[in-house]
Amino acid sequence: MTFMITSHSPNSALYRTRSRLRLATLTAACLLLTACATVGPDYQEPPVDSGEGWSLPLANASGQANLSNWWSELNDPVLDRLIATALTQNLDLRQAAGKIDEARAMRDRIAGERLPVVEIGASVNRQRQSENGPLPINSMPGLDATQTIYDAGFDAAWEVDLFGARQRALEGAHARLQATEAEAQGVRIRIIAEVARAWFTAVGAEHELRVQTSTLDTLQQTLELTRLRHTQGDVSATDVDVAYAQWATANALLPDIQARQRAAMLSLGVLLGSPPERELYLLDGQMGSLTLRTLPIGERADILRRRPDVLAAERHLAASTADIGVATAELFPKLTIGFGGGFQALSTGNWFDPSSSRFSVLPLVSWRLFDGGRVRAEIRASEAAAHQAAWAYEQAVLTALGDAERTISDYHAGLASLERRTAALHASRTSYERSRTRYAAGDITLIELLVVQRNYHDAEKAVAHAQLNAAVQMIALYKALGGGWNAPEKPALTPPSAEEHYRIYKTLAQTQKEISHGN
């Protein structure tokens, strides 16, 4: 259904009557039709049961957990530098930032679709009409077969959001932008964790290397002592061979430890957005020692407000809910209002005279009365997608709670294990020192000394492994708790009011009026 209102003389009574009627009719249509309710379900964040508290009694589970810069409290300047560099140069983070820019641009494009589209143009058309056509020019006095038409003006089109399709589309685009921002924060947390883990692995390998080197020194001393006693006739050559075999076995482990340390440093270079070998020079100096701290856990419900995967899943659910409204709006009519105006003349001398003005108003109502059920199929597909998003959100919540519970348990168990292994190391060291003195005095055999010595070195290695394991579990806990980040507030996207629609219409009508009167 279409109709057009064309121009008459600006001074005629018919022109003024039709102008008033046109303005009243279109204004009433805008006010009446935009009062229709926005179709589709209004999104409400689903309630989530996070439980009453942590299953493991914790002393640090009260209050807010600030994990935004947890690594700075480890007093490791190298780690601070590595993380700061990764946050500015890592290529995954740059891609995530690009995805945010893309999502924001898509949101802005959809927001722009709610406003009129206005185009301006000017043309000069030189044409010749046929003198032997259906309307022969030579039979019309005062008309030349060859004419030059000068035209300048504007065209505007505005689709009135009668049933909220554009509003729902904007809601969905904004929710997807927020989901992209949450996913980018997840990438940030992952990069920080990977940098810290690679650095801790390198530092832990250096600690293990020092332990293994110390073990070699001890075994070398035992070998030399055994050789001395062999020359004195106190022990046999077999004891010398056994002592040498112990030293050779420990010496063979050094290349594996060095390879792990080098691999960790090579991965650091890539994480920093640089060639892999960038940080290898750190192997030439002392890396310090692993420092552990007790991370603040906070309340159990807090992780659902910090975990990027949970926040992203919730925003995808909001976007899918808005998509249902977009699909549902296709069941109803659409109203598009076209405006056009300008000046048209056969001579440049009177091109912009009031008498050369032209304008048109074209309200267009379209309605998909029959489409083979495609619209209703699209609605069902949108509803199914929303159900999937709801289940994905529920799964993300359960996964977050499970990760947090598991990593809390692992981290506290790791700290307890480190404490106990450290106590065992002190006992093994005391036992070894006494046994070595007794072996030098001939009170015990070499076999007895080697057993005590092996226990001591195993305790040293166990402490080194427990330290690295606790550091890695601390990083896992940081990720599971959501990295100390809270999502920004979700601003309400209110649909344009009838007054806003009327203001847009008045702007276009005033422009048309000014052109028609030559102002």
C-alpha positions in Angstrom: 0.0 0.0 0.0 1.6 3.3 -1.1 0.5 6.9 -1.6 2.3 10.1 -2.6 1.6 13.7 -1.9 3.0 16.0 -4.6 3.4 19.8 -4.7 1.0 22.5 -5.6 1.5 26.3 -5.6 2.7 27.3 -2.1 0.2 30.1 -2.1 -2.9 28.1 -3.0 -5.6 27.2 -0.5 -5.5 23.5 -1.6 -1.7 23.4 -0.9 -2.1 24.8 2.6 -5.0 22.5 3.4 -3.2 19.4 2.2 0.0 20.5 4.0 -1.9 20.7 7.3 -3.7 17.4 6.6 -0.4 15.7 5.7 1.3 17.0 8.9 -1.6 16.0 11.1 -2.0 12.6 9.6 1.7 11.6 9.8 2.1 13.0 13.3 -0.9 11.1 14.4 0.4 7.9 12.8 3.8 8.3 14.5 2.2 9.0 17.9 -0.3 6.2 17.6 1.8 3.5 16.0 4.9 4.1 18.1 2.8 3.6 21.2 2.6 -0.1 20.3 4.5 -2.4 22.8 7.9 -3.7 21.7 7.3 -7.3 20.7 9.3 -10.2 21.9 10.2 -11.2 25.5 11.8 -8.6 27.8 15.1 -10.0 29.0 15.6 -10.7 32.7 18.8 -12.1 34.0 18.0 -15.6 35.3 18.5 -16.2 39.0 21.5 -18.4 39.9 21.9 -20.5 43.0 25.6 -20.3 44.0 25.1 -22.2 47.2 25.6 -21.0 50.8 29.4 -20.9 50.8 32.6 -22.7 50.0 32.7 -26.4 50.7 36.2 -26.0 52.2 36.3 -23.9 55.4 38.5 -20.9 54.6 39.9 -18.1 56.7 40.2 -15.8 53.7 36.8 -16.2 52.3 35.2 -13.1 53.7 35.0 -9.6 52.1 36.0 -8.7 48.5 38.8 -10.5 46.7 41.1 -8.0 45.0 43.1 -10.0 42.5 43.6 -7.3 39.8 47.4 -7.0 40.5 48.1 -10.0 42.7 51.5 -10.5 41.1 52.8 -7.1 42.3 52.8 -8.4 45.9 55.3 -11.0 45.1 58.1 -8.4 44.9 59.4 -9.8 41.7 60.4 -6.9 39.4 61.1 -9.2 36.4 57.6 -10.7 36.6 56.2 -7.2 36.9 58.0 -6.2 33.7 57.1 -9.4 31.8 53.4 -9.0 32.6 53.4 -5.2 31.8 55.0 -5.9 28.4 52.6 -8.7 27.6 49.6 -6.6 28.4 50.8 -4.0 25.8 52.3 -6.2 23.1 50.7 -9.6 23.2 49.1 -10.4 19.8 46.1 -12.3 21.3 45.2 -9.2 23.3 45.5 -7.0 20.3 43.1 -9.3 18.4 40.7 -9.2 21.3 40.8 -5.4 21.2 40.1 -5.5 17.5 37.1 -7.7 18.1 35.8 -5.1 20.6 36.2 -2.4 18.1 34.4 -4.5 15.5 31.5 -5.2 17.9 31.2 -1.6 18.9 31.1 -0.5 15.2 28.3 -3.1 14.6 26.4 -1.7 17.6 26.8 1.8 16.3 25.7 0.8 12.8 22.5 -0.8 14.2 21.9 2.3 16.4 22.2 4.5 13.2 19.5 2.5 11.5 16.9 4.0 13.9 17.5 7.4 12.4 16.5 8.8 9.0 18.8 8.4 6.0 19.3 11.7 4.2 21.0 12.1 0.9 21.7 15.3 -1.1 22.7 15.6 -4.8 22.8 17.8 -7.8 22.7 17.0 -11.5 22.7 18.7 -14.9 20.9 16.5 -17.5 21.2 17.4 -21.2 18.6 15.4 -23.2 16.7 15.4 -26.5 13.2 14.1 -26.9 12.0 12.2 -30.0 9.9 14.3 -32.4 8.2 11.1 -33.7 7.5 9.5 -30.3 4.1 8.9 -28.6 4.1 12.6 -27.5 5.8 14.4 -30.4 7.6 17.5 -29.1 6.9 19.4 -32.4 3.2 19.3 -31.6 3.6 21.1 -28.2 4.1 24.8 -28.6 6.8 26.3 -26.4 8.7 23.0 -25.9 12.1 22.4 -27.5 13.2 18.9 -28.5 16.5 19.5 -26.8 16.5 20.5 -23.1 18.9 20.9 -20.2 17.4 20.1 -16.8 19.1 21.5 -13.7 18.2 19.6 -10.5 19.4 19.9 -6.8 17.8 18.6 -3.6 17.6 15.9 -1.0 16.0 12.6 -0.3 15.3 11.2 3.1 13.8 7.9 4.3 12.9 6.9 7.8 11.5 3.6 8.9 9.4 4.1 12.0 10.2 1.4 14.6 6.5 0.5 15.1 7.0 -2.8 17.0 10.5 -2.4 18.4 12.5 -4.4 15.8 15.3 -1.8 15.7 15.2 -1.5 19.5 15.5 -5.2 19.9 18.3 -5.3 17.4 20.2 -2.6 19.3 19.7 -4.5 22.6 21.2 -7.6 21.0 24.1 -5.7 19.5 24.9 -4.0 22.8 24.7 -7.3 24.6 27.1 -8.9 22.1 29.5 -5.9 22.6 29.5 -6.5 26.3 30.0 -10.3 25.7 33.0 -9.4 23.5 34.4 -7.2 26.2 34.1 -10.0 28.8 35.8 -12.4 26.4 38.6 -10.0 25.9 39.0 -9.8 29.7 39.2 -13.6 29.7 42.0 -13.4 27.2 43.8 -10.8 29.4 43.5 -13.1 32.4 44.8 -16.0 30.4 47.8 -14.1 29.1 48.7 -12.9 32.6 48.4 -16.5 33.9 50.5 -17.9 31.0 53.3 -15.4 31.5 53.4 -16.0 35.3 53.3 -19.8 34.7 56.2 -19.7 32.2 58.2 -17.5 34.5 57.5 -19.6 37.5 58.5 -22.7 35.5 61.8 -21.1 34.6 62.5 -20.0 38.2 61.4 -23.4 39.5 63.7 -25.1 37.0 66.6 -23.0 38.1 65.8 -24.0 41.7 65.7 -27.6 40.7 68.9 -27.1 38.8 70.6 -25.7 41.9 69.3 -28.7 43.9 70.6 -31.2 41.4 73.9 -29.4 41.3 74.1 -29.6 45.0 73.2 -33.2 44.8 76.1 -33.8 42.4 78.5 -32.0 44.7 77.4 -34.2 47.6 77.7 -37.3 45.5 81.1 -36.2 44.3 82.3 -35.7 47.9 80.9 -39.2 48.7 82.7 -40.6 45.7 86.0 -39.0 46.7 85.6 -40.2 50.3 84.9 -43.7 49.0 88.0 -43.7 46.8 90.1 -42.5 49.7 88.8 -45.3 52.0 89.4 -47.8 49.1 93.1 -46.7 48.9 93.3 -47.3 52.7 91.8 -50.7 52.3 88.6 -50.0 54.2 86.2 -50.6 51.3 86.2 -52.6 48.1 86.3 -51.5 44.5 82.6 -52.4 44.2 81.8 -49.6 46.7 83.7 -47.2 44.4 81.7 -48.3 41.4 78.4 -47.9 43.3 79.3 -44.4 44.4 80.3 -43.5 40.8 77.0 -44.9 39.4 75.0 -42.7 41.8 76.9 -39.6 40.7 76.5 -40.5 36.9 72.8 -41.0 37.3 72.3 -37.6 39.0 74.5 -35.9 36.4 72.4 -37.3 33.5 69.3 -35.4 34.8 70.8 -32.0 34.2 70.1 -31.7 30.4 66.4 -32.4 30.9 66.1 -29.6 33.6 68.0 -27.1 31.4 65.8 -28.0 28.4 62.6 -27.3 30.4 64.0 -24.0 31.6 65.0 -22.9 28.1 61.5 -24.0 26.7 59.8 -21.8 29.3 61.9 -18.8 28.4 61.2 -19.3 24.7 57.5 -19.4 25.3 57.8 -16.1 27.3 59.2 -14.4 24.1 56.1 -15.4 22.1 53.7 -14.3 24.9 55.4 -10.9 24.9 54.7 -10.5 21.1 58.4 -10.8 20.3 60.7 -13.4 18.8 61.0 -16.5 21.0 64.6 -15.8 22.0 64.0 -12.3 23.4 64.2 -13.3 27.1 66.9 -16.0 26.9 69.4 -13.6 28.3 67.7 -14.0 31.7 69.2 -17.5 31.9 72.6 -16.0 32.3 71.7 -14.4 35.7 70.1 -15.3 38.9 66.3 -15.5 38.7 65.6 -15.3 42.3 63.2 -17.7 44.1 59.6 -18.6 44.0 57.4 -16.5 46.3 54.0 -17.6 47.3 51.1 -15.7 48.9 47.7 -16.6 50.1 45.2 -15.2 47.6 42.0 -13.6 49.0 39.1 -15.9 48.0 36.1 -13.7 48.8 32.5 -14.9 48.8 31.4 -17.7 46.6 28.8 -15.7 44.7 31.4 -13.1 43.8 33.0 -15.3 41.2 29.8 -15.2 39.1 30.3 -11.4 38.9 34.0 -11.7 38.0 34.3 -14.7 35.7 34.5 -13.5 32.1 33.1 -16.8 30.7 30.0 -16.5 33.0 29.5 -12.8 32.1 29.9 -13.5 28.4 27.5 -16.4 28.5 24.9 -14.2 30.3 25.3 -11.4 27.7 24.9 -14.0 24.8 21.7 -15.1 26.5 20.5 -11.5 26.5 21.4 -11.1 22.9 19.6 -14.3 21.9 16.5 -13.1 23.8 16.6 -9.8 21.9 16.8 -11.8 18.6 13.4 -13.3 19.3 11.9 -9.8 19.3 13.6 -8.9 16.0 12.2 -12.1 14.4 8.7 -11.5 15.9 8.5 -8.0 14.6 8.4 -9.4 11.0 4.9 -10.6 11.7 3.7 -7.0 11.8 3.5 -4.1 9.3 6.3 -1.7 8.6 6.0 2.0 8.0 8.6 3.9 6.0 8.3 7.6 5.4 10.1 9.1 2.4 10.7 12.8 2.0 12.2 14.5 -1.0 12.7 18.1 -1.9 14.8 20.4 -4.0 14.9 22.7 -7.0 14.4 21.8 -10.7 14.6 24.2 -13.7 15.5 24.4 -17.3 17.7 27.4 -16.8 20.4 28.3 -14.3 18.8 31.8 -14.0 15.8 30.6 -12.1 17.2 27.3 -10.7 16.8 28.3 -7.1 13.6 30.4 -7.4 10.7 29.5 -5.1 8.7 28.6 -8.2 11.4 26.0 -9.1 11.0 24.1 -5.8 9.7 20.5 -5.7 9.0 18.2 -2.8 7.3 14.8 -2.1 6.2 12.8 0.8 5.8 9.1 0.4 4.5 7.1 3.4 4.9 3.4 2.6 3.2 0.6 4.6 4.5 -3.0 3.9 3.3 -6.2 5.4 4.4 -9.8 4.8 1.0 -11.4 4.6 2.2 -14.7 3.2 5.7 -16.0 3.0 5.3 -19.8 3.3 5.8 -19.8 7.1 9.4 -18.4 7.0 8.8 -15.7 9.6 7.4 -18.2 12.1 10.2 -20.6 11.4 12.7 -17.8 12.1 10.9 -17.1 15.4 11.2 -20.8 16.4 14.8 -20.8 15.4 15.5 -17.7 17.6 13.7 -19.3 20.5 15.7 -22.5 20.2 18.9 -20.4 20.1 17.8 -18.6 23.2 17.2 -21.9 25.0 20.7 -23.1 24.0 22.1 -19.8 25.3 20.3 -20.3 28.6 21.7 -23.8 29.0 25.2 -22.6 28.0 24.9 -19.9 30.8 23.8 -22.5 33.3 26.8 -24.7 32.3 29.2 -21.8 32.5 28.0 -21.1 36.1 28.4 -24.7 37.1 31.8 -24.9 35.5 32.9 -21.7 37.3 31.8 -23.0 40.7 33.5 -26.3 40.0 36.8 -24.7 38.9 36.8 -22.5 41.9 36.1 -25.3 44.4 38.7 -27.6 42.8 41.5 -24.9 42.5 40.9 -23.7 46.1 41.2 -27.3 47.3 44.3 -27.9 45.2 46.0 -24.7 46.2 45.5 -25.2 49.9 46.6 -28.8 49.6 49.7 -27.6 47.7 50.6 -25.2 50.5 50.1 -27.9 53.1 52.2 -30.3 51.1 55.0 -27.7 50.7 55.0 -27.1 54.4 55.2 -30.8 55.3 57.9 -31.5 52.6 60.0 -28.6 54.0 59.8 -30.1 57.4 60.8 -33.5 56.0 63.8 -31.9 54.2 65.0 -30.4 57.5 64.9 -33.9 59.1 66.6 -35.6 56.1 69.4 -33.0 56.1 70.1 -33.6 59.8 70.1 -37.4 59.3 72.4 -37.1 56.3 74.9 -34.9 58.1 75.1 -37.4 61.0 75.4 -40.4 58.7 78.2 -38.8 56.7 80.2 -38.2 59.9 79.6 -41.8 61.0 80.6 -43.2 57.6 83.9 -41.2 57.7 84.5 -42.7 61.1 83.8 -46.2 59.7 80.7 -46.8 61.9 78.3 -47.5 58.9 78.7 -49.0 55.5 78.6 -47.1 52.2 75.2 -48.7 51.4 73.7 -47.3 54.6 75.2 -43.8 53.8 73.8 -43.9 50.2 70.4 -44.8 51.4 70.4 -41.8 53.8 71.9 -39.6 51.1 69.3 -40.6 48.5 66.5 -39.8 51.0 68.0 -36.4 51.5 68.3 -35.6 47.8 64.8 -36.9 47.2 63.5 -34.5 49.9 65.3 -31.6 48.2 63.7 -32.4 44.9 60.3 -32.9 46.5 60.5 -29.4 48.0 61.5 -27.9 44.7 58.6 -29.7 42.9 56.1 -28.7 45.7 57.1 -25.1 45.4 56.6 -25.0 41.6 53.3 -27.0 42.0 52.0 -24.5 44.6 52.9 -21.6 42.4 51.1 -23.1 39.4 48.1 -23.8 41.6 48.1 -20.2 42.7 47.9 -19.1 39.1 45.1 -21.6 38.5 43.2 -20.2 41.5 43.7 -16.7 40.1 42.0 -17.7 36.8 39.3 -19.7 38.5 38.3 -16.7 40.7 37.9 -14.5 37.7 41.0 -12.4 38.0 39.6 -9.7 40.2 37.5 -8.1 37.4 33.9 -7.0 37.6 31.8 -6.4 34.5 30.7 -2.8 33.8 27.1 -1.9 34.6 24.6 -2.8 31.9 22.9 0.5 30.9 19.3 0.3 30.1 18.5 0.8 26.4 15.1 2.5 26.4 13.2 2.7 23.1 12.6 6.2 21.6 9.5 7.8 22.9 6.6 9.2 20.8 8.0 12.7 21.4 11.4 11.6 19.9 9.6 10.3 16.8 7.6 13.5 16.5 10.8 15.6 16.8 12.5 13.6 14.0 9.4 14.1 11.8 9.2 17.8 12.6 12.9 18.2 11.6 12.3 16.6 8.2 9.0 18.6 7.7 10.7 21.9 8.5 13.5 21.1 6.0 10.9 20.4 3.4 9.0 23.6 4.2 12.2 25.7 3.9 13.0 24.2 0.5 9.5 24.6 -0.9 9.5 28.3 0.0 13.0 28.9 -1.3 14.5 29.9 2.1 
